[in-house]
Amino acid sequence: MVRRSALTWSLAIVLTLLASGPAAAAQISMTGDVEKDFHAGTPRVGMYVNHPFANNPNVSDPGDVSQPDWLTAAGRINGWDMKDVRVNYDQSSDTLNVGLNFFSVAGSVDGTGRILTDPRFMGNDVPNLGGQKSIAVGVDVNGDGKIDIVAGVPPAMYDPKTGQFASKTQPGTGIDGFQVARYSGQPGAGLENSFGQLLPNQMGNLGFNPDPTHPDFEFTIKNFSKIPGLEFNPSNFLFGPGIGLQAFAGAPDDLLFGEDSIPYTRFAAAAIPEPASLLAWSAALVAASAWQVRRRRNRRVA
């Protein structure tokens, strides 16, 4: 029989490996390709597959967002159709990394990244995520089941004097209107219209305006555990029930094209180290402890 003290020390070391693994892992480097950046082997990634096939819950159905038949016949998928959303919390930098994975170029009406000029298109299209286009992610920071903050690109404000929508391009960046704000919670407003008071200390970065080279929507939220009035416990994401997210992508003026959304979903990090590695460490430590006990017994017998 292995002594209790030996087992206790073995368990303590295993738990230390679990606790130290996430902090030691490298931060995600965003390239605009969610599947490359938040891949299955990336530490601490939670993932939700949007509208999966009934017979395959791990694969998203590309036909769940409405679009004209002529676009489908051309083999294209509109830029509002989300495959999945992936979340990573980097404890060392206190940064929440979020990646919305799209079937085509995010926010592009016909999925190509170009302005849609087809005469059959009766709606409105503008470059990048300008105008009424919006991609927004709501986050439940404290785990109470309610959205607390919103991050992403909201619709542009309409200027009645000019009869146009204001530009959302941020000076010096070329990035369209990325914001991190408190959730306003106005009934019926929709997530995209719920950007309230801005949170400048949490203002991270939108990696890229989505384009054919950077097709997905990736961003960061800084100082995630320091949002005023909202307590975030990193262990809830690393080892507990996770944090809540929901998402929206769409525009009201691209007629005949639908919008997409991801319902409130809890995200938790993947186990670290991998189960096989953890079992190997556990077995090695228990074996070493048992060897120490046998060695002491042999000394006493001698």
PEMO-V499688 format. One record per pair of residues at least 4 apart in sequence whose C-alpha atoms are under 7 Angstrom apart, sorted by the first residue. I is the first residue (numbers start at 1). J is the second residue. Records with the same first field share a line. If there is no record, write none. Layout:
I->J  J
This chain:
2->6  7  290  293
3->7  293
4->8
5->9
6->10  289
7->11  286
8->12
9->13
10->14  285  286
11->15
12->16
13->17
14->18  282
15->19
16->20
17->21
18->272  273
20->24
21->25  272  273
22->44  272
23->91  92
25->43
27->90
28->37
29->37
30->37  207
31->37  214
32->207  208  214  215  216  217  218
33->37  214  215  216
34->38  99  100  101  216
35->39
38->42  45  86
43->270
44->88  89  238  269  270
45->86  87  88  269  270
46->86  87  88  267  268  269  270
47->85  86  87  267
48->84  85  86
49->58  59  60  83  84  85
50->60  82  83  84  262
51->60  61
52->56  57  58  59  60  61
53->57  59  60  61
60->83
62->81
65->81  258  259  260
66->257  258
67->71  256  257  258
68->72  256  257
69->73
70->74
71->75  76
72->76  77
76->110  111
77->103  104  110  111
78->104  108  109  110  111
79->104  105  106  107  108  109  110  111
80->106  107  249  250  259  260
81->102  103  260
82->100  101  102  103  260
83->101  102  103
84->100  101
85->99  100  101
86->98  99  100
87->97  98  99
88->96  97  98
89->95  96  97
90->94  95  96
91->95
94->222  223  224  225
95->220  221  222  223  224
96->220  221  222  224
97->219  220  221
98->218  219  220
99->217  218  219
100->216  217  218
101->216  217
102->106  216
104->111  215
105->111  112  113  210  211  212  215  216
106->210  215  216  217
107->128  129  133
108->112  113  114
109->116  125
110->116
112->212
113->211  212
115->125  126  127
116->125
122->255
123->253  254  255
124->253  254
125->254
126->130  131
128->209  210
129->133  134  176
130->167  168  176
131->155  156  165
132->155  156  251  252
133->155  250  251
134->153  154  155  192  249  250  251
135->152  153  154  192  248  249  250
136->150  151  152  153  154  191  192  247  248  249
137->150  151  152  245  246  247  248
138->147  149  150  151  191  245  246  247
139->147  148  149  150  244  245  246
140->145  146  147  148  149  243  244  245
141->148  230  232  243
142->230  231  232
143->243  244
145->244
147->183
148->182  183
149->181  182  183
150->180  181  182  183  195
151->179  180  181
152->178  179  180
153->176  177  178  179
154->192  193
155->192
156->165  166  167  168
157->165  166
158->164  165  166
159->163  164  165  166
168->176  177
169->174  175  176  177
170->174  175  176  177
175->208  209
176->209
178->206
179->203
180->198  199  202  203
181->195  196  197  198  199
182->195  196  197  198  199
183->194  195  196
184->194  195  196
185->194
186->194
189->193  194
190->194
191->248
192->248
199->203
201->223
202->221  222  223  224
203->221  222
204->219  220  221  222
205->219  220
206->218  219  220
207->218  219
208->214
210->214  215  216  217
211->215
223->227
225->231  232  233
234->238
235->239  240
236->240  241  242
237->241  242  243  268  269
238->268  269
239->269
240->268
241->268
242->266  267  268
243->266  267  268
244->264  265  266  267
245->264  265  266
246->262  263  264  265
247->261  262  263
248->260  261  262
249->259  260  261
250->259  260
251->259
273->277  278
274->278
275->279
276->280
277->281
278->282
279->283
280->284
281->285
282->286
283->287
284->288
285->289
286->290
287->291
288->292
289->293
290->294
291->295
292->296
293->297
294->298
295->299
296->300
297->301
298->302
